[in-house]
Amino acid sequence: MRLIAALAVCVTLAGCAPPPTVSYASNERVASVAYREPGPATITVLTMVSNRDGSGGHSALMINGSQRVIFDPAGSFVNDRVPEQQDVLYGVSPAVLAGYKSAHARSTYHVVSQTVEVTPEQAEIALQLARQNGAVARAFCTNANTTLLRQVPGFQDIRTTFFPTNLMEQMAARVGVMEEKYYEDDEGTIVDGVENLVIAE
């Protein structure tokens, strides 16, 4: 019953539901926006958490390897300036990351970012797994994220789950994790947020 309830929550949250029709970006388009955040390689778990009851609505993985991407399984974030291939968002510059968080955060949800430093090899494995994964069915966001993480050396202890906050709790227990929370108080859904979003050049 808990699994059914979790799937129902994820399906009803716009962040973990079928997105608007999105065109598959060309490899040339993806290459043209490639961005890597300076500094160490990192993996970040992004969790959308209810401000009402603390439940999780959606999760994604941001990977900063040879380039920075967001693996956004079953996500609804669609923006013309952010090319996507099979649930992977490319060109995740600081402006794009800020836009992603802003689109998800609202009066009912905030965004928790949990970042761990990894080796370049770990980040590259995660990046390739994300790119090879393919599009994810609705409500399977956290299942996809935990399945991916378990294949990265050093993360084999991650337990597979459908619950975003379960993954968040697992990450919180890891040594060296850096956590941030992002809040906004606007109304509406992620679809409204994306429609009103402006990402700076």
C-alpha positions as CSV (number, residue, x, y, z in Angstrom):
1,M,0.0,0.0,0.0
2,R,2.9,2.4,0.8
3,L,4.2,1.9,-2.7
4,I,0.8,2.6,-4.3
5,A,0.5,5.7,-2.2
6,A,3.9,6.9,-3.2
7,L,3.2,6.3,-6.9
8,A,0.0,8.2,-6.6
9,V,1.8,11.2,-5.0
10,C,4.4,11.2,-7.7
11,V,1.9,11.0,-10.5
12,T,-0.2,13.9,-9.2
13,L,2.9,16.1,-8.7
14,A,3.6,17.9,-12.0
15,G,7.3,17.6,-11.5
16,C,7.1,13.8,-11.9
17,A,4.5,13.5,-14.6
18,P,4.4,13.4,-18.4
19,P,6.0,16.6,-19.7
20,P,4.7,18.7,-22.5
21,T,5.8,17.4,-25.9
22,V,9.5,17.9,-26.2
23,S,11.6,17.5,-29.3
24,Y,14.7,15.3,-29.1
25,A,17.7,17.6,-29.3
26,S,20.3,16.9,-31.9
27,N,23.8,15.9,-30.8
28,E,25.1,19.1,-32.4
29,R,22.7,21.2,-30.2
30,V,23.7,19.3,-27.1
31,A,27.4,19.8,-27.9
32,S,26.9,23.5,-28.5
33,V,25.7,24.1,-25.0
34,A,28.0,21.8,-23.1
35,Y,29.0,23.3,-19.7
36,R,31.1,22.1,-16.8
37,E,31.0,23.8,-13.4
38,P,34.6,24.7,-12.3
39,G,35.9,22.8,-9.4
40,P,35.7,19.1,-8.3
41,A,33.5,16.5,-9.9
42,T,30.2,16.1,-8.0
43,I,26.9,14.3,-7.9
44,T,23.9,16.2,-6.5
45,V,20.5,14.7,-5.5
46,L,17.7,17.2,-6.1
47,T,14.6,16.5,-4.1
48,M,11.3,18.4,-4.3
49,V,9.8,18.3,-0.8
50,S,6.3,19.3,0.3
51,N,6.1,22.3,2.5
52,R,2.8,20.9,3.9
53,D,3.8,17.4,5.1
54,G,7.5,16.9,4.2
55,S,6.7,14.2,1.6
56,G,8.8,14.0,-1.5
57,G,7.3,14.8,-4.9
58,H,10.1,14.3,-7.4
59,S,13.9,13.7,-7.5
60,A,16.6,14.3,-10.0
61,L,20.4,13.8,-10.3
62,M,22.8,16.6,-11.3
63,I,26.1,15.3,-12.4
64,N,29.2,17.5,-12.9
65,G,31.7,15.4,-14.8
66,S,33.2,16.2,-18.2
67,Q,30.0,18.3,-18.5
68,R,27.2,19.2,-16.1
69,V,23.8,17.7,-16.8
70,I,20.6,17.0,-14.9
71,F,19.1,13.5,-15.2
72,D,15.5,14.4,-14.7
73,P,13.6,11.1,-15.0
74,A,9.9,11.6,-15.8
75,G,10.4,15.3,-15.2
76,S,8.3,18.1,-16.6
77,F,11.0,20.7,-17.0
78,V,10.9,21.8,-20.6
79,N,12.6,25.0,-21.8
80,D,13.7,25.9,-25.4
81,R,17.1,27.0,-24.1
82,V,17.8,23.7,-22.3
83,P,18.2,20.8,-24.8
84,E,17.0,17.4,-23.7
85,Q,17.7,13.9,-24.8
86,Q,15.8,11.0,-23.1
87,D,15.3,12.8,-19.7
88,V,18.8,14.3,-19.6
89,L,19.0,18.1,-19.6
90,Y,22.2,19.6,-21.1
91,G,24.0,22.9,-20.7
92,V,23.3,23.2,-17.0
93,S,25.0,26.5,-16.4
94,P,24.4,28.4,-13.1
95,A,21.5,30.2,-14.8
96,V,19.9,27.0,-16.0
97,L,20.3,25.4,-12.5
98,A,18.7,28.5,-11.0
99,G,15.8,28.3,-13.5
100,Y,15.3,24.6,-12.8
101,K,15.1,25.2,-9.0
102,S,12.8,28.2,-9.5
103,A,10.4,26.2,-11.7
104,H,10.0,23.5,-9.1
105,A,9.9,25.7,-5.9
106,R,6.6,27.3,-5.0
107,S,4.3,27.8,-2.1
108,T,3.8,24.0,-1.8
109,Y,7.3,22.6,-2.5
110,H,10.9,23.5,-1.9
111,V,14.0,22.0,-3.4
112,V,16.7,20.3,-1.4
113,S,20.1,19.9,-3.0
114,Q,22.6,17.4,-1.6
115,T,26.0,17.4,-3.1
116,V,28.9,15.0,-2.7
117,E,32.4,15.3,-4.2
118,V,33.3,12.3,-6.3
119,T,36.3,11.3,-8.5
120,P,36.2,12.3,-12.2
121,E,35.8,8.6,-12.9
122,Q,32.8,8.2,-10.7
123,A,31.2,11.3,-12.3
124,E,31.9,10.0,-15.8
125,I,30.3,6.6,-15.0
126,A,27.2,8.4,-13.6
127,L,27.1,10.7,-16.7
128,Q,27.3,7.8,-19.1
129,L,24.6,5.8,-17.2
130,A,22.3,8.8,-17.3
131,R,22.8,9.2,-21.1
132,Q,22.3,5.5,-21.7
133,N,19.3,5.1,-19.4
134,G,16.5,6.2,-21.8
135,A,13.3,8.0,-20.9
136,V,11.7,7.0,-17.6
137,A,8.0,6.1,-17.0
138,R,6.0,8.5,-14.9
139,A,6.3,8.0,-11.1
140,F,9.6,6.1,-11.5
141,C,11.9,9.1,-11.0
142,T,13.5,8.0,-7.7
143,N,13.5,4.4,-8.7
144,A,15.6,5.4,-11.8
145,N,17.9,7.6,-9.7
146,T,18.6,5.0,-7.1
147,T,19.1,2.3,-9.7
148,L,21.6,4.5,-11.5
149,L,23.5,5.5,-8.3
150,R,23.9,1.8,-7.2
151,Q,25.9,1.2,-10.4
152,V,28.4,4.0,-9.5
153,P,31.5,2.8,-7.6
154,G,31.2,4.0,-4.0
155,F,27.4,4.2,-4.1
156,Q,26.6,0.5,-4.1
157,D,25.1,0.9,-0.6
158,I,22.2,3.1,-2.0
159,R,19.0,1.2,-1.6
160,T,16.5,1.2,-4.4
161,T,13.3,3.1,-3.6
162,F,10.4,4.9,-5.1
163,F,10.3,7.5,-2.3
164,P,12.2,10.8,-3.0
165,T,12.6,11.5,0.7
166,N,14.0,8.1,1.3
167,L,16.8,8.8,-1.2
168,M,17.2,12.2,0.5
169,E,17.6,10.6,3.9
170,Q,20.2,8.1,2.5
171,M,22.2,11.0,1.0
172,A,22.0,12.9,4.3
173,A,23.8,10.0,6.0
174,R,26.7,10.1,3.7
175,V,30.0,11.6,4.8
176,G,30.8,15.0,3.4
177,V,27.4,15.8,1.9
178,M,26.7,19.5,1.4
179,E,23.0,20.4,1.7
180,E,21.1,23.4,0.6
181,K,17.4,24.3,0.5
182,Y,15.7,26.6,-1.9
183,Y,12.2,28.2,-1.3
184,E,9.8,30.4,-3.3
185,D,6.3,31.4,-2.4
186,D,4.6,31.6,-5.8
187,E,1.5,29.6,-6.6
188,G,0.9,27.3,-9.5
189,T,2.6,24.1,-10.8
190,I,5.9,23.4,-12.4
191,V,4.2,23.8,-15.8
192,D,3.3,27.3,-14.9
193,G,6.8,27.9,-13.5
194,V,8.4,26.8,-16.8
195,E,6.1,28.9,-18.9
196,N,7.0,32.0,-16.9
197,L,10.7,31.2,-16.7
198,V,13.4,33.4,-18.2
199,I,16.9,31.9,-18.3
200,A,19.6,34.5,-18.9
201,E,22.0,34.0,-21.7
